[in-house]
Amino acid sequence: MEDKVGYPISDRKEINELVFGEKGLIKAVDVDTCNVRLKRIKRLRTSKDENVRGKQFLPYFVNKLVPTLHDFVIKPSLIGKVSTGWTNNNCESANHILKTATQWKLMDLSKFIAKVEQIVEGEKMERCRAVRGTGNFRLTEQFKHHQVSIDHWEMLTEEQRERKIKKFLCDYGKSHPNVVVSTDGSRTLIKTPSAGKKPCQRKRKLSERSRTPSAKRKL
């Protein structure tokens, strides 16, 4: 690195720690953590690069090191992960994902099973990303207490992350019998004793027949 960017030994140690240390870029276990650490490196080194004469670190880092890490570390780990395309319901969404993954072509059963497994693993990753507030999924109100910020997530150890994910996956949600949730999950209302009943209705609301009062004859 001394020949490439011309930094003193103290700065080289700091750069090595940011990229290759225990909390470094290559130790990121997911895309979101990798992006946060990448931004942190750029922010920390921008001011110091301004005081360096000759070759600077950031151009070498952005143009040489990051593409190498992306092509040989990050990209291979994402092979097989399909992009999620959503339609109007779950069945059509799953159908579209399968067609996109197979490129609308027939496949052998063994290859198709392997492709479905890749899709399921991708969905599991997206489900866990919702805990960090990123990805394609969002936590509903009854699971919001599991959510942590990406900055806090980046500082957790691997054991702490596994405990949080396990706790989230084991939470099936508490039922609230006095609450009604809309079909799309966007609205929540409290039930009332007379919900769904017509005015002056005395029987059960499911068995009561709609009645239209007849108009009185005028004499």
ROBAKE-318462 format. One record per residue (C-alpha): chain; y, z, x. Coordinates in Angstrom, 3 decimals. Each point is the difference from the previous one (the first is absolute). Layout:
R ch       yy       zz       xx
R  A        Y        Z        X
...
This chain:
R ch       yy       zz       xx
R  A    0.000    0.000    0.000
R  A    2.334    0.582    2.955
R  A   -0.229   -3.656    0.995
R  A    0.359   -1.211   -3.576
R  A    2.934    2.020   -1.348
R  A    1.446    1.882    2.977
R  A    0.108    3.521   -1.501
R  A   -0.024    3.235    2.032
R  A   -3.170    2.093   -0.047
R  A    1.324    2.514   -2.572
R  A    0.739   -2.744   -2.530
R  A   -3.319   -1.695    0.704
R  A   -1.833    3.231   -0.842
R  A    1.926    0.271   -3.266
R  A   -0.800   -3.610   -0.907
R  A   -3.689    0.498    0.820
R  A   -0.071    3.071   -2.237
R  A    1.668   -1.848   -2.894
R  A   -2.459   -2.901    0.208
R  A   -3.230    1.434    1.419
R  A    0.330    3.788   -0.555
R  A   -1.726    2.193   -2.587
R  A    2.829   -0.715   -2.470
R  A    0.502   -3.492    1.366
R  A   -0.045   -3.402   -1.615
R  A   -3.617   -0.884    0.798
R  A   -1.256    3.299   -1.491
R  A    1.290   -0.934   -3.475
R  A   -2.905   -0.117   -2.442
R  A    1.788   -1.941   -2.760
R  A    2.654   -2.676   -0.385
R  A    2.705    2.321   -1.365
R  A   -0.271    2.449    2.892
R  A    0.070   -2.920    2.430
R  A    3.219   -1.348   -1.550
R  A    1.688    3.424    0.108
R  A   -0.874    0.503    3.663
R  A    1.128   -3.521    0.815
R  A    3.405    0.668   -1.555
R  A    0.234    3.288    1.869
R  A   -0.645   -1.699    3.340
R  A    2.662   -2.607   -0.682
R  A    2.510    2.669   -1.063
R  A   -0.612    2.243    3.019
R  A    0.075   -2.786    2.569
R  A    2.959   -2.017   -1.327
R  A    2.631    2.371    1.406
R  A   -1.727    0.310    3.376
R  A   -0.437   -3.761    0.319
R  A    3.763   -0.397   -0.135
R  A    0.340    1.967    3.255
R  A   -2.679   -1.925    1.906
R  A    0.993   -2.807    2.321
R  A   -2.275   -2.988    0.305
R  A   -3.163   -0.170   -2.062
R  A   -0.110    2.156   -3.117
R  A   -2.966    1.570   -1.805
R  A    0.597   -1.039   -3.610
R  A   -0.125   -3.798    0.538
R  A   -3.261    0.407    1.913
R  A   -1.316    2.447   -2.609
R  A    0.905   -2.134   -3.024
R  A   -0.885   -3.420    1.432
R  A   -3.039    0.858    2.116
R  A   -1.582    3.408   -0.636
R  A    0.264    0.250   -3.805
R  A   -1.452   -3.504   -0.650
R  A   -2.893    0.832    2.347
R  A   -0.723    3.259   -1.819
R  A    0.294   -1.765   -3.342
R  A   -2.371   -2.856    0.927
R  A   -2.672    2.056    1.751
R  A    0.212    3.435   -1.702
R  A    1.670   -0.059   -3.414
R  A   -0.983   -3.441   -1.277
R  A   -3.761    0.329    0.683
R  A   -0.048    3.266   -1.947
R  A    1.440   -1.751   -3.059
R  A   -2.469   -2.909   -0.128
R  A   -1.516   -0.293   -3.448
R  A    2.742    1.855   -1.805
R  A    1.078   -2.151   -2.927
R  A    3.428   -0.050   -1.561
R  A    0.054    1.578   -3.451
R  A    1.235   -2.259   -2.781
R  A    0.519    1.661   -3.371
R  A   -0.085   -1.602   -3.427
R  A    0.251    1.464   -3.473
R  A   -3.107    2.211    0.032
R  A   -2.584    1.522    2.283
R  A   -2.741   -2.539   -0.728
R  A    2.219   -2.982    0.765
R  A    1.309    1.759    3.096
R  A   -3.504    0.577    1.370
R  A   -0.951   -3.591   -0.844
R  A    3.038   -1.356    1.827
R  A   -0.692    2.151    3.062
R  A   -3.601   -1.226    0.185
R  A    1.046   -3.641   -0.338
R  A    2.680    0.383    2.637
R  A   -2.415    1.676    2.408
R  A   -2.635   -2.726   -0.457
R  A    2.611   -2.797   -0.080
R  A   -1.420   -1.210   -3.328
R  A   -3.290   -1.007    1.663
R  A   -3.637    0.879   -0.635
R  A   -1.508    2.497    2.429
R  A   -3.450    1.268    0.863
R  A   -0.814    3.320   -1.635
R  A   -0.138    1.902    3.283
R  A    3.379   -1.384    1.108
R  A    1.499    0.718   -3.409
R  A   -1.177    3.624    0.123
R  A    1.541    0.374    3.466
R  A    3.267   -1.484   -1.300
R  A    0.069    2.410   -2.949
R  A   -0.568    2.878    2.404
R  A    3.009   -1.125    2.039
R  A    2.114   -0.125   -3.157
R  A   -1.070    3.507   -1.018
R  A    0.826    1.345    3.454
R  A    3.421   -1.655   -0.229
R  A    0.609    1.653   -3.388
R  A   -0.983    3.370    1.467
R  A    2.576   -0.475    2.750
R  A    2.678   -0.863   -2.572
R  A   -0.911    3.048   -2.074
R  A    0.471    2.274    3.000
R  A    3.290   -1.730    0.878
R  A    1.329    1.128   -3.387
R  A   -0.043    3.576    1.335
R  A    2.607   -1.126    2.543
R  A    2.045   -1.802   -2.662
R  A   -0.797   -3.452    1.405
R  A   -2.313   -2.865   -0.888
R  A   -0.714   -1.628   -3.365
R  A   -0.839    3.166   -1.946
R  A    2.204    2.852   -1.198
R  A   -0.987    3.551   -0.940
R  A    0.483    1.049   -3.619
R  A    1.769    3.221   -0.881
R  A   -3.159    2.126   -0.104
R  A   -0.820   -0.994    3.605
R  A    3.535    0.080    1.441
R  A   -0.627    3.356    1.681
R  A   -2.329   -1.769    2.464
R  A    2.712   -2.364    1.270
R  A    1.533    0.504    3.450
R  A    2.723   -1.943    1.766
R  A   -0.979   -2.504    2.679
R  A    1.968    1.976    2.589
R  A   -1.977    3.151   -0.798
R  A   -3.274   -1.961   -0.059
R  A    0.678   -1.417    3.448
R  A    0.224    3.526    1.450
R  A   -3.307    1.231   -1.482
R  A   -3.178    0.195    2.030
R  A   -3.042   -2.066   -0.918
R  A   -1.727    3.082   -1.422
R  A    3.003    0.857   -2.183
R  A    0.162   -3.572   -1.314
R  A   -3.688    0.035   -0.905
R  A    0.421    3.290   -1.887
R  A    2.938   -1.355   -2.001
R  A   -1.839   -3.212   -0.896
R  A   -3.162    1.920   -0.936
R  A    1.997    2.382   -2.193
R  A    1.685   -2.948   -1.703
R  A   -3.287   -1.866   -0.636
R  A   -1.642    3.138   -1.413
R  A    2.816    0.519   -2.510
R  A   -0.981   -1.560   -3.332
R  A    3.158    1.128   -1.737
R  A    0.461    2.746   -2.569
R  A   -0.163   -0.957   -3.656
R  A    2.987    0.902   -2.165
R  A   -1.088    0.018   -3.666
R  A    3.593    0.470   -1.222
R  A    1.315   -3.055    1.824
R  A   -0.167   -3.666   -0.997
R  A    0.302   -2.675    2.710
R  A    0.871   -3.618   -0.738
R  A   -2.477   -2.771    0.819
R  A    1.886   -1.112    3.134
R  A    0.499    3.613    1.118
R  A    3.791   -0.289    0.105
R  A    0.783    2.439   -2.851
R  A   -1.258    3.502   -0.768
R  A    0.664    1.811   -3.284
R  A   -0.994    3.380   -1.407
R  A   -2.236   -0.063   -3.064
R  A    1.325    1.406   -3.267
R  A   -2.131    1.414   -2.848
R  A    1.106   -2.766   -2.365
R  A   -0.308   -2.882    2.475
R  A   -1.228   -3.165   -1.704
R  A    0.312    1.354   -3.550
R  A    1.933   -1.642   -2.761
R  A    2.608    1.919   -2.008
R  A   -1.598    2.346   -2.599
R  A   -3.493   -0.792    1.335
R  A   -2.476    2.843   -0.593
R  A   -3.346   -1.472    1.075
R  A   -1.148   -0.820    3.507
R  A    2.044   -2.821    1.493
R  A   -3.080   -2.119    0.779
R  A   -1.387    0.097   -3.525
R  A    3.226   -0.245   -1.971
R  A    0.634   -3.318   -1.707
R  A    3.450   -1.523    0.001
R  A    1.503    0.143   -3.459
R  A    2.956   -1.953   -1.291
R  A    1.614    1.652   -3.002
R  A    0.267   -2.332   -2.948
R  A    3.485   -0.858   -1.212
R  A    0.954    1.750   -3.209
R  A    0.553   -2.198   -2.993
R  A    3.522   -0.131   -1.241
R  A    0.416    0.629   -3.709
